[in-house]
Every structure is written in structure tokens, then in C-alpha cells.
Amino acid sequence: MKDKNLPNDYTSLSLEELTKEANIMIEDLERQKDLENSLESYQNLLKLNNIIEKKFQKDVKSISEKTKQNILKITSKKNAKRIK
């Protein structure tokens, strides 16, 4: 895939959408017989992979923070019940 075929704003895409895009790029690379011509596509795939990795890390951090907040809410409710 060429750069012009890649979305400019990856932040608006979900991990699933980015993964689908990467899978399409991989399939295209696997079909190519001349590896010299696939260098640009491979570089685009590497860029997309880095974007997916950063978005995944951001999502994991967000989920972790939400989980931590939920745990604190639950434990504070239990502690409030024990005090009564």
C-alpha cells in the first residue's frame, strides 16, 4: 500500500481497524514476488505497527487507571460498611 492509501489520522481509528489495515498490508506483501518493489510497503507496515503499539500501550494504561479507580471505590465502600 502506498502512503496515499493510508489514513492520515490514525488516532481516530480503533485498534481493530488499525489491525485490519495491517493485515491487508501483510497480505499485499505476501502476494508480491519482487521484494525490491515491496520496500515502501514494508516501511509503511512498520510505521503502522509502531502506531498500533503506541495506541495499545495508551489503551492498556487507560484500562489500568480505570480498574484502579474501580478497586478504590469498591474497597472504600467495604471499609465504610465495616465502620458502621
Backbone as numpy.savetxt, mean C-alpha at the origin, in Angstrom:
# Nx Ny Nz CAx CAy CAz Cx Cy Cz
4.30 -0.92 -18.88 3.46 0.26 -18.88 4.34 1.50 -18.88
3.91 2.49 -19.56 4.64 3.74 -19.63 4.20 4.65 -18.50
5.05 5.65 -18.18 4.71 6.60 -17.13 3.37 7.27 -17.36
3.06 7.57 -18.62 1.81 8.25 -18.90 0.60 7.39 -18.57
0.78 6.08 -18.48 -0.31 5.18 -18.15 -0.50 5.02 -16.64
0.46 5.50 -15.88 0.38 5.39 -14.43 -0.34 6.60 -13.86
-1.20 6.40 -12.86 -1.87 7.54 -12.24 -0.86 8.48 -11.60
-1.11 9.77 -11.70 -0.20 10.75 -11.12 -0.29 10.81 -9.60
-1.47 10.59 -9.06 -1.67 10.73 -7.63 -1.99 9.37 -7.02
-0.97 8.74 -6.47 -1.16 7.42 -5.88 -1.82 7.48 -4.52
-1.82 8.66 -3.89 -2.39 8.74 -2.55 -3.89 8.50 -2.56
-4.53 8.74 -3.69 -5.98 8.54 -3.75 -6.35 7.09 -4.00
-5.37 6.26 -4.33 -5.65 4.85 -4.61 -5.47 4.00 -3.35
-6.28 2.98 -3.23 -6.16 2.06 -2.11 -5.02 1.08 -2.36
-4.65 0.37 -1.32 -3.61 -0.65 -1.47 -4.03 -1.71 -2.48
-5.31 -2.05 -2.47 -5.81 -3.05 -3.40 -5.67 -2.58 -4.85
-6.00 -1.31 -5.08 -5.89 -0.75 -6.44 -4.43 -0.69 -6.88
-3.56 -0.29 -5.97 -2.13 -0.23 -6.29 -1.58 -1.63 -6.58
-2.03 -2.61 -5.81 -1.59 -3.99 -6.01 -2.07 -4.52 -7.36
-3.30 -4.20 -7.72 -3.81 -4.62 -9.03 -2.98 -4.01 -10.15
-2.63 -2.73 -10.00 -1.81 -2.05 -10.99 -0.44 -2.74 -11.10
0.15 -3.09 -9.96 1.44 -3.77 -9.97 1.33 -5.14 -10.64
0.26 -5.86 -10.37 0.06 -7.18 -10.99 -0.06 -7.07 -12.50
-0.75 -6.04 -12.97 -0.85 -5.82 -14.41 0.52 -5.55 -15.01
1.32 -4.75 -14.32 2.67 -4.44 -14.80 3.53 -5.70 -14.84
3.39 -6.55 -13.82 4.16 -7.80 -13.78 3.76 -8.71 -14.93
2.47 -8.82 -15.19 2.00 -9.65 -16.30 2.54 -9.14 -17.63
2.55 -7.81 -17.80 3.09 -7.23 -19.02 4.58 -7.55 -19.17
5.31 -7.45 -18.06 6.74 -7.76 -18.10 6.99 -9.23 -18.42
6.17 -10.10 -17.87 6.34 -11.53 -18.12 6.08 -11.89 -19.58
5.22 -11.14 -20.25 4.90 -11.40 -21.65 5.98 -10.90 -22.60
6.76 -9.95 -22.17 7.78 -9.38 -23.05 8.93 -10.36 -23.23
9.37 -10.47 -24.47 10.48 -11.38 -24.77 11.80 -10.65 -24.81
11.77 -9.38 -25.18 12.98 -8.58 -25.28 13.17 -7.79 -23.99
14.08 -8.24 -23.15 14.28 -7.61 -21.85 14.84 -6.20 -21.95
15.52 -5.88 -23.03 16.08 -4.54 -23.21 14.95 -3.51 -23.26
13.84 -3.86 -23.87 12.73 -2.94 -24.00 11.88 -2.86 -22.73
12.11 -3.73 -21.79 11.29 -3.77 -20.59 11.91 -3.01 -19.42
13.05 -2.39 -19.62 13.74 -1.71 -18.54 12.89 -0.59 -17.94
12.26 0.21 -18.77 11.43 1.31 -18.29 10.23 0.78 -17.51
9.62 -0.28 -17.99 8.48 -0.89 -17.29 8.92 -1.44 -15.94
10.09 -2.04 -15.89 10.60 -2.59 -14.64 10.87 -1.46 -13.64
11.43 -0.35 -14.12 11.68 0.79 -13.24 10.38 1.36 -12.70
9.35 1.41 -13.55 8.03 1.88 -13.09 7.46 0.95 -12.04
7.67 -0.35 -12.22 7.20 -1.33 -11.25 7.91 -1.13 -9.91
9.20 -0.86 -9.95 9.95 -0.61 -8.71 9.43 0.65 -8.00
9.14 1.68 -8.77 8.57 2.91 -8.18 7.23 2.61 -7.52
6.40 1.87 -8.23 5.09 1.53 -7.70 5.22 0.67 -6.45
6.17 -0.23 -6.45 6.41 -1.07 -5.28 6.79 -0.22 -4.06
7.63 0.78 -4.28 8.01 1.67 -3.17 6.80 2.44 -2.64
5.95 2.87 -3.54 4.74 3.60 -3.13 3.82 2.68 -2.34
3.67 1.45 -2.80 2.82 0.47 -2.09 3.39 0.22 -0.69
4.70 0.06 -0.60 5.33 -0.21 0.69 5.11 0.96 1.66
5.28 2.20 1.19 5.09 3.36 2.05 3.64 3.48 2.50
2.71 3.24 1.57 1.29 3.32 1.91 0.92 2.22 2.90
1.48 1.03 2.72 1.23 -0.07 3.64 1.72 0.29 5.04
2.93 0.83 5.13 3.49 1.21 6.43 2.64 2.28 7.09
2.14 3.22 6.30 1.28 4.28 6.84 -0.02 3.69 7.36
-0.61 2.77 6.60 -1.85 2.12 7.02 -1.65 1.28 8.28
-0.54 0.57 8.36 -0.24 -0.24 9.55 -0.10 0.66 10.77
0.56 1.78 10.60 0.74 2.71 11.72 -0.61 3.25 12.17
-1.47 3.58 11.23 -2.80 4.09 11.55 -3.63 3.05 12.29
-3.60 1.82 11.81 -4.34 0.74 12.45 -3.81 0.50 13.86
-2.51 0.55 14.00 -1.89 0.35 15.31 -2.32 1.43 16.30
-2.35 2.67 15.85 -2.78 3.77 16.72 -4.24 3.63 17.12
-5.09 3.26 16.16 -6.51 3.07 16.47 -6.70 1.94 17.46
-5.96 0.86 17.28 -6.05 -0.28 18.19 -5.62 0.11 19.59
-4.55 0.86 19.66 -4.04 1.32 20.96 -5.09 2.19 21.66
-5.72 3.08 20.92 -6.77 3.94 21.50 -7.95 3.11 21.99
-8.34 2.12 21.18 -9.47 1.25 21.58 -9.13 0.46 22.84
-7.92 -0.02 22.94 -7.49 -0.77 24.13 -7.53 0.13 25.35
-7.06 1.36 25.19 -7.08 2.29 26.32 -8.52 2.60 26.76
-9.43 2.74 25.82 -10.84 2.98 26.15 -11.41 1.80 26.93
-11.15 0.61 26.44 -11.68 -0.60 27.08 -11.12 -0.75 28.49
-9.82 -0.59 28.63 -9.21 -0.76 29.95 -9.64 0.33 30.92
-9.85 1.55 30.41 -10.31 2.62 31.31 -11.74 2.36 31.77
-12.59 1.78 30.90 -13.95 1.44 31.29 -13.95 0.34 32.34
-13.06 -0.66 32.17 -12.98 -1.75 33.14 -12.49 -1.22 34.48
-11.51 -0.32 34.43 -10.99 0.24 35.68 -12.05 1.11 36.38
-12.86 1.80 35.59 -13.91 2.63 36.17 -14.96 1.76 36.85
-15.27 0.61 36.28 -16.24 -0.32 36.88 -15.69 -0.93 38.17
-14.41 -1.19 38.22 -13.81 -1.77 39.43 -13.84 -0.78 40.58
-13.68 0.48 40.27 -13.65 1.50 41.31 -15.03 1.68 41.95
-16.08 1.51 41.17 -17.45 1.66 41.70 -17.79 0.59 42.63
